[in-house]
Amino acid sequence: MNNNDIVQKLWNLCDVLRDDGINYSDYVTELVLLLFIKMVHENTEAGTLKKHPLPEGCRWTDINGKSGINLLNDYKAILFALSTGKRLIADPDNVGKTIEVQVHEDPLISAIYADAQTRLREPRHLEQMIKTLDQIDWFSAAKDGLGDLYEGLLEKNAGETKSGAGQYFTPRALINSMVRCIKPKPCEIVQDPAAGTAGFLIAADAYIKKHTDDLYDLTAADQTFQRNKAFVGIELVPGTRRLALMNCLLHGMEGDAEGVVHLGNALGDTGKALARADIILANPPFGTSKGGEASNTRDDLTYKTSNKQLAFLQHIYRNLKPGGRAAVVLPDNVLFEAGVGTDVRRDLMHKCNLHTILRLPTGIFYAQGVKTNVLFFTKGSSKDKLQQENCTESVWVYDLRTNMPSFGKRTPFADSHLTPFEAVYGEDANGLSPREEGEYSFNAEQVEVAPTEENDGVDERLAHSRWRKFSREWIREHKADSLDISWLKDKDSVDAANLPEPDVLAREAKDELEAALSELDGLLKALEGAA
């Protein structure tokens, strides 16, 4: 049984929840409250977790042998104990009264199970879920890591449009590619101010572990730093933060007293209080703040705006350490919006070296039709990490949008689609590897090399290249500091400049209509003859 099979088996438990009257939006929350207890048990049994994070009396072995109303009542008591750290027991001195007994003081467990309660009403449904979880081949699942299995469940939930969870989920192929380009290193502080289910932070941790022999190459002090201080995220939605904390713990990431992902608003006081970061990886939420209140609570942001992405972008480049690097997913409107948008882009290119823009294909996010990009930049220039002015000298743009397949469930977006981009991006995390324009589109080899006035004097072949370089001066003079730079033509598009004269088009349309009418007349006569 592979992880995909197990994820599907877990997802099928939602049928049990539906039978108990639980709404679709609550499926995953209800499922993971129980699933996390089971996964912690399996991780502890396998030795992945050195100590059991759940207190005695609140573990899998405390529920999996029970049935009936006692099982449901005990499960409710466990959720209460994990949430509050206290258990209610009968008062031996007062019949019919209860007293609270402290069972744990772990703030991370309390955060994971904050306000947790089950909506299950039928003990048989809880018993059925427990039996199903006990029947899963956890040994096979553990080979790939139970954290990855949990990730698979979150991805499955994001793919179900009815759940509405897609807004918190960035495609794993894109996350991994961004991390490979940015190349996080041990002892760097990695942040995500819009953490969602912590995908970027977990991928960065996995990258570092892969390149340091699972942290064994580090000193004991550095290992502690990686577990508790290296990764910090912020998430506004409590339910999503719960999923993120579970996800991190299953991947061996503990964080500080609040866990890896803190509850709060990155565009408010929580974000303002963040320490400077070496790396920021993020996919800020789409849309605008209602009334502009969320972004206007930050009095340290220079440019006031109700556009959340512009506010997040300001937070990100301001919160980088000198020499710090970032990769951020942003919608097209951030690249071309006038007014404050222009001011923010100029400020970004002033304070940071915006060295690379990746134009992403449509259909890879669950918010259908949204056109997005990844901006890669470094605080300060390559010459001087403390440089505060004119840091961007040129911007390289990779068009992965034009002449690409239509992505979705039938054609999933995969690592292979990003491999050509990573190749031209280069090994330098700051985008300073030697680069050459190229990586041609569908028919570039058939194009003669010749300068054209329409293409600003560059040879015609570059008009079919996915990978182009634009100077800061060119962006200022030709685009008025818009970064919405595109040049490739869709191979299926019609060139309006080469259309026939209107009378020719009208005559062709008339001929086609007459031919169609003639065919209909023939069909009607044949039907009348048959009658």
N, C-alpha and C positions, 0 to 999 in steps of 0.2 A: 504493500500500500504506500503510494507516494504522497507527498504533501498536498497535491491537488485533490487527491481522493479524500484525504482527511478533511481538508477545508470544506469540500462538498458535503461530507457526512456531518460536519458541525453545522453547516448552513441548513441542512435538512431538519435540524432540531427546531428551527423557527416554525415548522409546521406544528410541533408540539405546543409552542408558545401561543400560536394563533388559536389553537383549540382551547386554550385557557383564557381567551379573550384579550390577549396582549396585542397592542397596536404595533404596526410595522416599524414605526420610528423607535420603539423601545426594544426591538428584538435583540440588537447587539449588546445594549447595556445589560439586559437581563441575562443574556448568554454569557458575557464575559465575567460577570460577578461570580458565577459558578466555575467557569472555565479557568479563571486565574488561580483559584484554589487548587484545581486539579493540576495545572501546569507547574505551579510551585512545588507540589508534591512530587511530580515526575522529575523536575530539575534537581530537587534535593536527593531523591533516590539515585539519580545518575551521577551525583557529585558535582554537578555544574554550579549549584549554589552551595557554598561552604557551610552555611548555617541556614536553618529553616526560618524564613522571615515572619511566618505567621505564629501567633502564640498557641500554646497547647490548648486544646478544647475548640480550636477554630480551624482545624486542618481537615484534609480530605478523609482521613481515617475516622474522623468524628461524625461523618454523615453517610459514608457509602455503605454502611451495613444496616442502616435503619430504613423504616418504611412507615407509611400511614401518617396520621396527624402528628405523631411525635417527630418524624423526620422534618415536616414542614415547620413546626414550631422551633425545633433546634436550629434549622437553617436560618430562620428569621433572627433568632438569638445570636447566631454567629455573625450575621451581617451587622447587627447592632453593636456587638462587641468590637468588631474590626473598625467600625466607623467611629465609635466614641472612646474605645480603649477600656470600656467597662462592661461588666456582665451583671444582669439582674438575677439575684438568687433569693430564695425564701429566707426571711428573717427568723432565725431560730428562737428569738426572744419575743416575737410578735406574730402570732398565727395570722395568716392572710396578708401579711405585709412583705415587702421586698426591700432589699438593700443592694447598693452598687458595690461591686468588687472590681478593683483595677486588674486588668488582664494583660495590658501592654501599654507602652508609652512611646511607640514608634510613630513619629509625625508623618513619615512617608506612607505607612499602611493606613493611617487615619485619612490621609489625603486621597489615597486610591479609593477607599471605601466611604468617602464623605457622603453623608445623607443616603447611603445605600439601603435599599429595601426592595424586597421582591413583590411583584404583582401576581405571582402564582397563587391560585386559590385551591387547586386540586393537588393533594399530595401525590397522586399517581403520576401526574405530569412531571413533577420534580424527580420522582423515583425513576421514571423512564429516561430522563435526561442523564441522571447519574449512571444508570446502567449502560447507556450508549457511550458515555465518556470512558467508562471502565473497559469497554470492548474494543476501543481504538488501539491500534498497534503503535503504542507510544515509543517503543524501541526504534522502529523505523523512522518515526517523526524526529526523534532526538538526533539522528545522524545529521540532519540538516539544521538542527537547532530549533528548539521550541519557539524561540523568538521569531524565527522566520515563518513558522507555521502561523503564529499569531498575526504577523504582517499579512500573510495570505488571506486570513479571515477579514482583516480590515480592508484589503483591496477588493475582496468579493463584495463586501458591504458597499464600498464606494461605487462599484460597477452597477449596483442595483439602483436604478434611477429613482425608485419610489422612496428609498431611504434618505435621500437628500444629503448623503455623506460625502459625495464627490467633491464638494467645495473644500474639504479638509485633506484631500488626497492628491498628491503629485505623482505622476507615473514613475515607477521605480527605475525604469531605464534612463529617464531624464535626471533623476536625483543622482544615480550612480555616475553618470557622465559628468555632471557638474562637479561632483566630489573628485573624480579622477583628474579633472582639469585644475582644480584649486589645490589639490594635494596637501591636505592637512598633515601636520607633524605633531609628534608628542610635545606636551607642555605648551601648546597653543590653546588659547581660549576660543572656542567655537560657539557661535550664537545663532539662534533662529528666533526672531521677534514675532513670528507668526507660525508657531511650531506645529499646529495641527496634531497629528498622531506621532510626531517626532521623527518622521522619515529621514530628514536631512541629518539630524544629529546622530541617529543610529548608523546611517551609511558612513558618516565621517569617522565614527568610532570603529566600525568594521574595517575601514581603509587603513587606519592607524594600526590596528591589531594585526592586520595582514602583513604590513610592512615592518613590524617590530616583533615578529614571532609571538603573536598573541600577548604582547606587553612584557614577555619574559626578558627581553633585551634591556628593559628599563630598570633603573634603581627602584628600591622599595618606595622612596619618597615620590618618585615620578609616577609609579603605578597608582599610588594613592591619589595623586593629583588627577590622573586620568579618570579614575572611578568617581571622584567627588567634586572636582572643580573645573574640569576641562570643557564641559558641555552645559550650556544654559539655554533654555527656551522659555518663551512666554506664550500662553494660550488664554484667550478671552472666555471661551465656552467651557464651563465646568465639566460637562460630560465628555467632551473631547479631551480635555486635560487628563481625565481619569484613564482613558484609553492610552494616552501618551505615557503616563507614569507606569502603567502595567507593561507597555511595550518596552520601555527603557529597562525596567527591572528584569524582565525576561531576557534581555540582551546583556545583563551584567553591568548596567549603568545605574549607579545609585544616586549621584548628585549630592546636593547639600541637604539641610534639614527639611527643605520644601520639595526635595526631589530634583530631577533634571529640569522638568518643565514647571515653571511657576504660573500661578493663576493671576491674571491681570491684563491690563491694556498697555501694549507697547507704545501706543500713541498718547498715553497718560503718564501718571507718576511712576508706574512700574517700569516702563521703558526708559524714562528719564533717569532712574536710579541705577540702571545697568552700568557695570564697569565697561571700559573699552575692550574691544575684541580684536583678536588677530585675524579671525575669519568670520564672515557672516554669510550664511546660506539661507535663502528664504523664498517663499512663494506667497506674498501678501494676498489677503482676500480681495476679490474683485468688488467693484461698486464704490459708492460714496457714503459718507457718514450722514445720518439723518440730522439735518439741521447743522451739520458741520461740527457737532459737539465733540466727537471723539478726537478729531485731529487738533481742535483748537485748545484742548487742555494742555498741550505742550507749549509752554511759553519760551522754550529754548529753540524752537524751529523758526528759522528766519522767514519762511514763506508760508503764510496762513492759507489753508485750502481745505475744502470738504472732500477732495479727491483723496481717498485713503492710500492709493498707491503712491501718489506724489508725497504724501506725508511719511509713509513708510520709507520711501527712497531717501528722503532727507535724514530720517533717523539712522538709516543704515550707513550712509557715507560719513555722517557726523560721528557715529559711534565706533568707527574703525580706529585702531591705533595707527600712528604713522607707519607706512609700509604694510598695513593690513590689507587683506584682499577679500573680495566679495563676489558672489554670483547670485543674481536675483532674477526671478521670473516676473515679468511685467507685461501688461496688455499693451496693444498698439497705441492706445490713446495717450499713454505716458510719453511716447516718442514724438507725438506731433501736437499735443494740446498747446494752445497759445496762452498768452498771459502768464499766470504763475507757472504753468508747465515749462515755458521757455526759460523763465528765471531759474527754476530748479535744475534744468538740464545744463544751463551755463555754469551754475554753481558747482554741479557735479564735475563737469569737465575742467573747471578751474582748480578744484581741490583734489581731484583724483585723475589718474590715468585710465580713462575709459578705453581700454585697448581692444575689446571684442564685443560684438553683438551677434547673437545667434537668433535668426528668425525661425520660429518654430512652426511646424505644419499645423493646420487646423484639425480638430477632431481628437486630439490626444488628451484633452481634459474633459471631464464629465459635464462641464458647463459648455454645451455644444455651441459651436460657432464663434467662440472667443478666440481671437488672434493674439498670440503671445510671443514674447521674446525673452532671451536670457541676456542680461547685461553683466559683463565681467569687468571689474575695475579694481585698481590698487590705490590706496590712499597715498598721495604724494606721487612724484614721478619716479622713473627708474634711476634717474641721476642722483636724486636727493630725497630720501624718505620724508624729510621734514618740509619739503617744498610745499608752499601754500598757494601758488599762483601758476596758471597756464600749464597744468600738469599733462593735459591731453594734447599730444602733437598729431596723432592720427588714430582713426578708428577702423578696425577690420570688421567686415560684415560677412557672415555666412548665411546664405539663403537656403534654408532647408524646407521652405514652404512651397515655392513654385515648382510645378511638375513633379509633385510627390503624390503617392497614392492617398486615397481617402481612408483615414485611419478610424478604427472602431473595433467592435467585438470580433468582426470577421477578419480584419487586418490589424492586429495589435501593433502598437508602437514598441519597437524592441531595440536592444543595444546595437544591433547591426546597422540600424538607420543612423546612429550617431557616430559610428566608427570613423567615417571619412572626415567629419568635423574635428574629432579629437586628433586625427593625424595632422591636419593643417594647423590646429591650435598650438601643437608642440609640447615639449616636455617642461618648459618653464612655466611655473604656476602664475607668474605675473604677466604672461603673454609676451615675453621678450625673446622667444625662440626665433631663429631666422624664418621668415615667411615669404612666400611667393604667391602672387595672385594666380588662381587656377581652379582646379576641381570643377571641371566643366559639366555643363548641363547636357541635355539629351542629344544635341546634334552639333556640338562645337567643332568636332573634327572636320565638318563639311564647310566651315566658315572660313573665307579668305581673310588673311590678316591685313587690315587697312584701317588707318585712322579715320574717324568720322566726326563731323562737327556736332552731330546730335549726341554723341557719346563723349563729349568734352575732350576730343583729341586722342583718346586712347584707342588701341587697335580693336577692331570689330569683334575679335574672338572673346575679349573680356566681357562683351555684352552677353555672352553665354556662359560665363563663369559663375559658379556659386560663391566664390571667395574673392572679395574685392577690398581694396584699401582706399580710404578717403581721408584726406588731410583735414586738419582742424580749420584751415582757411577755406577749403572747399565747402565744408559743412556750414560755415558762417556765411559765405557769399552766395552759395547756390541753394541752400536749404533754410536759411534764416534760423539756424540752430535747431531745426527739426532733425530728429534722428530716424525718421521713418524713410529709410533709404532702400529703394527697390529698383531693379533694372531688368531682371529676367522677364521674358514674355512666356505666358502659358502656351505650351505647344498646341493646345486645343482651342485657343482663343482666335477670334476673327480679327484681322487687321483692318480697321475701319478705313485706313488710308488707301487700301487697295481694293475696295469694293467697286463693283460695276456701277455705271451711271443709273440713276433712279428709273429711267424709262426701261432699261434692260431688266432691272430687278422686277418691275411691275409686269413686264411681258412674260418673264419666266414664271411668276406667281400665277398669272392668268392661265398659262398653258398647263400648269400642274393642276389647277382647279378644274379646268375643262376635262383633263384626262381622268380625274377622279369622278366627275359627274358621269362621264361616259361609262366607266366601270360600274357605277351604281345602276345606270340604265340597263346594262347587260344583265346584271344580277337580278333586277326586278323582272325582266322578261323571262329569264330562266325559271324564276319562282312561279310566275303566272302559268308558264307552259307545264310545269310539274303538277300544278293544281288541276 
